[in-house]
């Protein structure tokens, strides 16, 4: 099993990083306060992130099982300046994702004309898996926000008061740091809830950009190394302690119409996304939504997402932000 890193808050001691080993023990790293700090040291020393972590492992066990109030799990990555962390993603990348999108949008024209969603999905099927080292078809792409929009497991996922919906999207995200030479270095992968406003998106696909400007939850584990090609997960929704919806989801390249390398290329081909020191969290997409099955999430609902490639689940309750009045702009 590859090593996993977790950012933690230790009561009375501040932040730290723990490494989850093959036996499931989380051991504190000596003198490291963040994944970002450790990754910077790995780059400077010419080490892999796992090598840098193993050099810092102590014998101190960190209780990550939820039984200790002394330990709080944080998101697996952040940046000292939240404006230098990008949240972005790609859609229509998974087998079955176009079907969900078509059902959600209900935009099929008369006479059997293809929707734009189906067209871009089919283009991905035809050209999204190019030979290694070459670029294939570009996917749908969207921007979600900066580092201030990241939510850790256990924290509420807050939907704006003006939102028409706040629904889960269970998927995997890649986490990257741009090195001093301006080249992206993948730190690893995490479980994620991309969280979107599907009613706004369904109204008009040109509102997709609006629907994605929401918070996103990241599972606590940063999985280092390669991602399994076939990942089996489960997405559940609880209301008042009662299970109201559940569905398995598939991810990993065996279940995708694009390779991860192709998705990465079409993000980092833009020079402004290769600024040294910046962090990127990029969501790879999903084909499984409770909204596509007619479920409407409500404040207080609990999203519960798990997958066999990760030891720990991702759990967040849906909350609604206070209403904001009209935002005036003044001349200066």
Secondary structure, DSSP 8 states (H G I E B T S, - for coil): ---EEEEEEETTTEEEEEEE-TTS-EEEETT---HHHHHHHHHHHT--HHHHHHHHEEEEE---SS--TTEEE--S---SSGGGEEEEEEES-BTTHHHHHHHHH----GGG---HHHHHHHHHHHHSS--TTS-----EEEEEEEGGGEEETTS-EEE-TT-S--B--EEEEEEEEE-TTS-EEEEEEEEEE--B-HHHHHH-GGGHHHHH-S-EEE-S-EE-S---SSEEEEEEEEETTEEEEEEEEEESGGGBSS-HHHHHHHHHTSGGG--TT-EEEEE---S--SGGGT----TT-EEEEEETT-SS-EEEEEEE------------
